[in-house]
């Protein structure tokens, strides 16, 4: 017998909330992915995918890795793609190329560290 005004304690099934994805093309193959992997513990509202570098780590190759990835995989609504490089050894015109790419889309970004 059901009483008027009594709540049902039934859990509704729905779609799991989408975690915002950050695609990162990094200069390094080990250190940067380790830094950003902290966000992939399942308790955060974001997910980070690092496109690891290799022996070819110049800004041009960081950009190439990102462009190759984006040719095959599209960004979902709210996702972002970022290029991450160190300032220390690269020429200004190499970094300008990355900056110009980051200005082509509101969901593209550039992070430059300067140790």
C-alpha beads as a LAMMPS data file, in Angstrom:
LAMMPS data file: protein, C-alpha beads

115 atoms
114 bonds

1 atom types
1 bond types

-500.0 500.0 xlo xhi
-500.0 500.0 ylo yhi
-500.0 500.0 zlo zhi

Masses

1 110.0

Atoms # bond

1 1 1 0.000 0.000 0.000
2 1 1 1.396 3.320 -1.027
3 1 1 0.924 6.395 1.103
4 1 1 0.204 9.731 -0.469
5 1 1 3.184 12.079 -0.455
6 1 1 5.761 9.365 0.142
7 1 1 8.856 9.493 -2.085
8 1 1 10.072 6.619 -4.143
9 1 1 13.648 5.712 -3.459
10 1 1 14.386 4.586 -6.945
11 1 1 17.565 5.692 -8.597
12 1 1 17.061 7.017 -12.080
13 1 1 19.364 5.764 -14.763
14 1 1 20.892 8.279 -17.055
15 1 1 23.904 9.150 -19.074
16 1 1 27.150 9.505 -17.197
17 1 1 28.426 13.077 -17.175
18 1 1 31.073 13.634 -19.835
19 1 1 34.535 14.477 -18.533
20 1 1 36.154 17.377 -20.353
21 1 1 39.141 16.187 -22.383
22 1 1 42.413 18.066 -22.704
23 1 1 44.634 16.851 -25.539
24 1 1 48.237 17.889 -24.868
25 1 1 51.088 17.674 -27.359
26 1 1 54.208 17.854 -25.208
27 1 1 57.828 18.349 -26.035
28 1 1 59.046 15.604 -23.722
29 1 1 58.238 11.900 -23.703
30 1 1 58.469 11.224 -19.959
31 1 1 58.353 14.200 -17.622
32 1 1 55.377 16.147 -18.986
33 1 1 53.075 13.106 -19.286
34 1 1 53.949 12.264 -15.660
35 1 1 53.026 15.801 -14.552
36 1 1 49.661 15.759 -16.280
37 1 1 48.732 12.169 -15.469
38 1 1 47.655 13.329 -11.995
39 1 1 44.380 14.464 -13.590
40 1 1 43.510 10.936 -14.736
41 1 1 42.725 9.424 -11.346
42 1 1 38.976 9.153 -12.002
43 1 1 38.025 11.666 -9.302
44 1 1 38.463 14.764 -11.439
45 1 1 36.028 16.308 -13.909
46 1 1 38.687 16.376 -16.626
47 1 1 40.684 13.786 -18.536
48 1 1 44.123 14.490 -20.007
49 1 1 45.555 12.712 -23.041
50 1 1 49.232 13.429 -23.689
51 1 1 50.609 13.029 -27.190
52 1 1 54.108 12.146 -26.078
53 1 1 57.188 13.433 -27.768
54 1 1 60.073 11.369 -29.021
55 1 1 63.522 12.200 -30.324
56 1 1 61.956 14.830 -32.556
57 1 1 60.864 17.342 -29.937
58 1 1 61.155 20.708 -31.693
59 1 1 58.093 22.982 -31.710
60 1 1 57.420 21.993 -35.324
61 1 1 57.126 18.319 -34.348
62 1 1 54.958 19.125 -31.316
63 1 1 52.592 20.926 -33.702
64 1 1 52.773 18.073 -36.218
65 1 1 51.807 15.512 -33.550
66 1 1 48.794 17.622 -32.615
67 1 1 47.691 18.166 -36.209
68 1 1 48.083 14.441 -36.976
69 1 1 45.946 13.588 -33.950
70 1 1 43.251 16.125 -34.833
71 1 1 43.029 14.822 -38.414
72 1 1 41.880 11.456 -37.046
73 1 1 40.127 12.486 -33.815
74 1 1 37.783 15.419 -33.507
75 1 1 37.369 17.477 -30.373
76 1 1 34.053 16.977 -28.626
77 1 1 32.127 19.981 -27.389
78 1 1 34.088 21.598 -24.575
79 1 1 37.339 19.704 -25.223
80 1 1 40.600 21.598 -25.690
81 1 1 43.879 20.972 -27.514
82 1 1 47.091 22.433 -26.087
83 1 1 50.713 22.610 -27.231
84 1 1 53.259 22.536 -24.387
85 1 1 56.924 23.452 -24.903
86 1 1 59.889 24.874 -22.996
87 1 1 61.146 28.302 -24.003
88 1 1 64.787 27.620 -23.283
89 1 1 66.266 26.386 -26.571
90 1 1 63.841 27.413 -29.302
91 1 1 63.953 30.409 -31.610
92 1 1 61.287 33.089 -31.486
93 1 1 59.935 32.241 -34.966
94 1 1 59.440 28.594 -33.913
95 1 1 57.285 29.700 -30.975
96 1 1 55.401 32.227 -33.114
97 1 1 54.258 29.365 -35.354
98 1 1 52.762 27.620 -32.310
99 1 1 51.147 30.837 -31.120
100 1 1 49.559 31.374 -34.528
101 1 1 48.106 27.843 -34.401
102 1 1 46.671 28.521 -30.945
103 1 1 44.851 31.579 -32.306
104 1 1 43.039 29.612 -35.035
105 1 1 40.426 28.151 -32.670
106 1 1 38.986 29.119 -29.280
107 1 1 39.672 25.587 -28.063
108 1 1 43.376 25.615 -28.980
109 1 1 45.992 26.784 -26.512
110 1 1 49.714 27.196 -26.050
111 1 1 51.649 26.816 -22.790
112 1 1 55.301 27.829 -22.728
113 1 1 57.449 27.192 -19.665
114 1 1 60.486 29.331 -19.036
115 1 1 62.698 27.575 -16.473

Bonds

1 1 1 2
2 1 2 3
3 1 3 4
4 1 4 5
5 1 5 6
6 1 6 7
7 1 7 8
8 1 8 9
9 1 9 10
10 1 10 11
11 1 11 12
12 1 12 13
13 1 13 14
14 1 14 15
15 1 15 16
16 1 16 17
17 1 17 18
18 1 18 19
19 1 19 20
20 1 20 21
21 1 21 22
22 1 22 23
23 1 23 24
24 1 24 25
25 1 25 26
26 1 26 27
27 1 27 28
28 1 28 29
29 1 29 30
30 1 30 31
31 1 31 32
32 1 32 33
33 1 33 34
34 1 34 35
35 1 35 36
36 1 36 37
37 1 37 38
38 1 38 39
39 1 39 40
40 1 40 41
41 1 41 42
42 1 42 43
43 1 43 44
44 1 44 45
45 1 45 46
46 1 46 47
47 1 47 48
48 1 48 49
49 1 49 50
50 1 50 51
51 1 51 52
52 1 52 53
53 1 53 54
54 1 54 55
55 1 55 56
56 1 56 57
57 1 57 58
58 1 58 59
59 1 59 60
60 1 60 61
61 1 61 62
62 1 62 63
63 1 63 64
64 1 64 65
65 1 65 66
66 1 66 67
67 1 67 68
68 1 68 69
69 1 69 70
70 1 70 71
71 1 71 72
72 1 72 73
73 1 73 74
74 1 74 75
75 1 75 76
76 1 76 77
77 1 77 78
78 1 78 79
79 1 79 80
80 1 80 81
81 1 81 82
82 1 82 83
83 1 83 84
84 1 84 85
85 1 85 86
86 1 86 87
87 1 87 88
88 1 88 89
89 1 89 90
90 1 90 91
91 1 91 92
92 1 92 93
93 1 93 94
94 1 94 95
95 1 95 96
96 1 96 97
97 1 97 98
98 1 98 99
99 1 99 100
100 1 100 101
101 1 101 102
102 1 102 103
103 1 103 104
104 1 104 105
105 1 105 106
106 1 106 107
107 1 107 108
108 1 108 109
109 1 109 110
110 1 110 111
111 1 111 112
112 1 112 113
113 1 113 114
114 1 114 115
